[in-house]
Amino acid sequence: MEFQTNKNLVLAFYNRVIRDREIEAIDELVSDHYIQHSTMGKDGKAGLIEAIQYLKTFPKPVETKSPIVTIIEDRNLVMAFLDLDWMGKKMAVIDIFRVSGGKICEHWDVIQEQPVDLPIGAESTMVNGGSALTDFDKTDENKSIISNFYQSTFIGKNIAMVNDFLSERIVNHLSECLLEKKNFIRYLSEFNLKFGDFFKVLGQGNYVGVQSIGKKGEKPFVFNFIFRLENKKITEIWGVSQEVPDQMPHQNGMI
């Protein structure tokens, strides 16, 4: 089966392999040279098959609503933001897939438990909000804005430049923060976070995603962020972070 877009290929993977647990669909959708970066699975197609066989030992979820909050594609990369229920917990997940030859050939993810006790009156969560994909002609411009923003404020800690990039109507979904713009500045300046290089910046229209490394205190973390822009300003920020474990079931690293 041919898929018109890489996004459709990834959606088929979610629906058939993850949701419906069709082992036979893996050969159709996944490359024989599949590379795994997730901390949750072994490397290669055989590791993926083993993971799905394990998943099949659990009852299928009763909930039929799609867990996909946002999905964007940029050339051979697809980034998906998910709201998942797993083992009685609400998890936020950002997946990145690389596609080659019409098949998924590499996968990265970051997984974080969603906070349960939100501030009284809070309207935002880690996973709500968002809007339709628009402004497809502005993809490259928006990617450039986010690259400059990340380099200047996350890595460079140039707090004075933050408001140059943010909309007056900014909505902050970062788990460490509350809801107002000043809390994003606190996120950068008061949470003992150190951000290193960003490895991927991918975008589609008004959405841009970033994959990066850094530290919380002295512990190494991978940080994935998604930004929504309107009129060259950031109007919404989501983020998922995960500590890099000392040992993983493969030698590929999380990045």
N, C-alpha and C positions, 0 to 999 in steps of 0.2 A: 504494500500500500504506500502511495506517495502522499506526503503531507505538504500543503501549500506553503507553510511557514514553519520555522523551527519552534515557534511557540505552540503550534498545533501538535507537533511531535511530542513536546513535553507534556501538553495536556493529555494526550493519548497515554503517555507513560503513567501519569497520575491516575487516570481513570481505570486503565486496564491492569497495570502492574501493582500499584499501591492500593487503590480502592478495591478492585475486583480480584486481585491476587492471582492473575493469570500468568503462571510460570511460562507458558508457551509464548506469550507476547514478548518476553524478554529478547528472544532471538530476532524478532521482527524490529524491535525498537532500539536495541542496545548493541553497540559495537563489540566485536570479539576482543578489542583492545581497550576495554573500559577501564578507566582509572578512578579509584575511589579516594576521596579526601576526608569523608565523614569519619568522626570518631566512633560511629555506631556500626560500621560494617567492614568486612574484609575486602581486600582489593579484588579487582577483576569481575568478569561476568559471573564466575563461579561464586564469588562472595556475595553478589547481589542475589543470585538464586537462593543461596543459603538463607539470606535475610528474609526473603519473601516466604520461603518455606516455614521459617520461624513465625512470621506474621500470620500465616494461615492457621497456626495453633490457637489464635485468639478469635473470639467471635467477631464477626463483621459489625462495625458500628451501626446502630439503629438510625442515627442522624444522617439524613441524605443531603443536607446542605453542603455545598462545596467548601472546603477549608481555604481555598485560594482567595486571598484578599486583593492582591495585585500581581500581575505578571507582565513583564516587559521583555522584548527581545532586541538585541543589538548585534547585527551581523550573525556570527556563529555562537553567540552567548545568549542565554535566557536566564533571567532572574525572577524567582517567584517568592512571594511573601505569603506565609500560611498561618492560619489560626487553628491549632490542632488540640484535640483532646487525647491524652495518652496516659494510661495507667492512673486515671482519676485526677490528672493535672491538666491545666491549660498551658500549652506551650506555644511560643512564637518561634517561627522558623523562617529563615531566608535560605533558599536553595539557589545555587548557580549551576547551570549545565552548559557544557561545551558540545556543540554538534559538529560532526564531520561526516561527509558521505551519506547524509540522510539518516544518521543514527546518533544516539547519545553516546559520547565517548569519554566524558569526564564529568565528575560531580563534586561540588563543594557544598557544605552547609554550616550554618551556625544555629544553635538551638538554645533557647532561654525560657525558663519558667516565667509565666506572667504573674505579676504581683496580684495578690488576692485583696489586700486591704488598701483600697484606693482612698485618697482624701475625700472627706464628706463633700458632696456636691460636684465631684469630678465628672466631667462629661467625656473626657478622652480616656482611652485605654491604649495599650501597646499596639492594638491591631484594628481599631475602628477608624472612621473617617475616610478620606480619599475622595476621588472623583474619577470620571471617565478619562481615558487617554485622549489628549487633544494636542494641538500645536506640533504636529509631526514635522513641519518644516523648520522648527526651532530646536530639533534634537541636538545638533552639534553645538549650537550656541548655549543651550542649557547645560550640556556636559562641560563646556569650558567654564561656565559660571561656577559649577559645583567643584571642579578641579581647583580653581582659584580660591574658592571659599574654604575647601578642606585644607589646602596647603597653608593658607594664611591663618586660619583660626584654630583648627584642630591640631595641626602639626606645629605651626609657628606661634600658637598661643597669643595671637595679636587680637586681644579682646576688643580693642578700640574699633576694629573693622567689622565686628559682628553685625551691627545694625545697618551697615551698608548693604548687606546681602539679604536681610530678613524683611518680610512683609510686616506691616503693622498688624495684620490679622494672623500672625504665625500661630500654628497649632502644634504643640510639642507632645509627642507620644513616647519619648524616652522614659524608660522605667525609673530612672534616678530623679526625674524632674516632676514638677507639677505642671501647670497649664500656661503660665505666662511667659512672655519673652525673656524677662529677667532670669528665669530659671534655666534657660539654655546657656546664658552667660555663666551662671553658677555651675552648670554641668561641666563647662570647660575649665573653670577656675577653682572649684572647691571640692571636687570628688576624687582627687589624687589619681587622675587619669593621664596617661602619657600615650600619645598617638604617634606611630611610626609611618612607614611608607604605605601608600595605598596601591594595591596591586591591580585592581580593575575599576574602571569607571565606565558604566554602560547605561545607555539611556534610550528612551523612546518617547518622543514628544515632550510632554510636561513632567515626566518622571525620570529621575536619574538615580542609579544605585552605585554604591561604593563598597568595595571589599578592602579591608585594611587590617593591619596588625597594631598592637600596642600593649599597654599594661594597665592593670588596676592594682595600685600599690606596686608591689614587686612581682606580681603574677602575670605571666604572658597571656594575652587574650587575642582572639580574632573579633573584629568589629565589622558588621555589615550595616550599612545605612541606606535608606531610601528617602529621597527628597522629591517633593512636588513643588513646581514653580508656576507662578502666574506673573506675566509681564516682567520677566527677568528677576523676580524676587522669590525667595523661598517662602512658601505658605504653609508647608507641613513637613514634619520630620518624624521618621520612624527609625528605630534601631534595634538590633539584636546582637548580643555579645556572648561569647562562650570562652571559658578558660581553656587554654591549650594543655591537654593532659601530658603527664610524663611518659606514658606509654599508649600506643595506639595499635589497632589490629592490622596495621600495614606500615610501610616505610615512606609513605608519600607526603606526610605532614598535612596540616589543615589548610595550608596555602600552597 
